[in-house]
Amino acid sequence: MKKVLVTYFSHSGNTKVVAEKISSVLNGDLFEIKTVDTYPVKYNLVVDQAKKEFIAQYRPKLINHIENFNEYDVIIIGYPMWWYTCPMAIFTFLESYDFSGKVILPFCTHEGSELSSSVEDIKK
């Protein structure tokens, strides 16, 4: 039996709901990716900040870390679609661990842009 970790970054709460359901169905551990600096609540403000971070390829600092990451075989990564890819916090997360030999399964919440370039960006 493979050990599953469901990770997610959620701004509005939609991605969190999906991640919790996946974790429940697969009996996986749940980990919320949280940034040191919080994002604005108002839609237009968070869109502006996400755009600035994307253009600068900024990597926000995270406040939490997975101590036993090596124990997991399958890593499910959830995120909202921001500027046709993952939020920059997801890239910080991806660059913080060694994913060698792990199965990575992404999912995203969006308003019609589907996975856009996020899967290719995760592969990089």
C-alpha positions in Angstrom: 0.0 0.0 0.0 1.4 3.4 -1.0 1.5 6.2 1.5 -0.4 9.3 0.1 0.1 12.9 1.0 -2.5 15.4 -0.2 -1.0 18.9 -0.2 -2.8 22.1 -1.2 -2.6 25.8 -1.3 -6.0 27.5 -1.1 -6.9 31.2 -1.2 -10.7 31.2 -1.2 -11.2 27.8 0.3 -12.3 25.9 -2.9 -9.1 24.0 -3.3 -9.1 23.1 0.4 -12.6 21.5 0.1 -11.4 19.4 -2.8 -8.2 18.4 -1.1 -10.0 17.4 2.1 -12.3 15.2 0.0 -9.4 13.5 -1.9 -7.6 13.0 1.4 -10.7 11.4 2.9 -11.4 9.1 0.0 -7.7 8.0 -0.3 -7.1 7.9 3.4 -4.1 10.2 2.8 -2.4 12.7 5.1 -3.4 16.3 4.5 -0.9 19.2 4.4 -1.9 22.9 3.8 0.8 25.0 2.1 0.8 28.3 3.9 2.8 31.4 3.1 4.4 33.7 5.7 2.7 36.7 4.1 -1.1 36.4 3.6 -2.8 37.4 0.4 -5.5 40.0 0.1 -9.1 38.8 0.4 -10.5 41.0 -2.3 -10.4 39.4 -5.7 -8.9 42.2 -7.7 -6.1 42.8 -5.1 -5.1 39.1 -5.0 -5.1 38.9 -8.8 -2.8 41.9 -9.0 -0.5 40.4 -6.4 -0.5 37.0 -8.2 0.4 38.8 -11.4 3.3 40.6 -9.8 4.6 37.4 -8.2 4.3 35.6 -11.6 6.1 38.2 -13.5 8.9 38.4 -11.0 9.0 34.6 -10.5 8.9 35.4 -6.8 9.0 32.5 -4.3 7.1 33.4 -1.2 8.3 31.9 2.1 6.3 29.1 3.6 5.5 28.9 7.3 5.3 25.1 7.5 7.4 22.1 6.5 6.8 18.4 6.1 9.3 16.6 8.4 8.6 13.1 7.1 8.3 13.8 3.4 10.5 10.8 2.4 7.9 8.4 3.8 5.3 9.3 1.1 5.1 7.5 -2.2 2.3 9.6 -3.8 2.1 13.4 -3.6 -1.1 15.0 -4.6 -0.8 18.8 -5.1 -3.8 21.0 -5.3 -3.9 24.7 -6.1 -6.1 27.4 -7.7 -5.1 28.5 -11.2 -3.3 31.8 -11.0 -2.1 33.4 -14.3 -2.4 30.1 -16.2 -0.2 28.2 -13.8 0.3 27.4 -10.1 0.5 30.1 -7.5 4.2 30.9 -6.7 3.7 29.2 -3.3 3.4 25.9 -5.1 6.8 26.5 -6.7 8.3 27.3 -3.4 6.9 24.0 -2.1 8.2 22.0 -5.1 11.7 23.4 -4.7 11.8 22.5 -1.0 11.7 18.7 -1.4 13.3 15.9 -3.4 10.5 14.3 -5.5 12.7 11.6 -7.0 10.8 8.3 -7.3 7.5 9.8 -6.2 4.3 9.9 -8.1 3.0 13.4 -8.4 -0.7 14.0 -9.1 -1.7 17.7 -9.6 -5.2 19.0 -9.4 -6.5 22.6 -9.6 -9.5 24.7 -9.1 -10.3 27.3 -11.8 -12.9 29.3 -13.6 -12.5 27.7 -17.0 -8.7 27.7 -17.7 -8.4 24.0 -16.8 -4.8 22.9 -16.0 -3.3 25.5 -18.5 0.5 25.2 -18.3 0.6 24.1 -14.6 1.4 20.4 -15.3 4.3 21.3 -17.6 5.5 23.9 -15.0 5.4 21.3 -12.2 7.4 18.9 -14.4 10.1 21.5 -14.8 
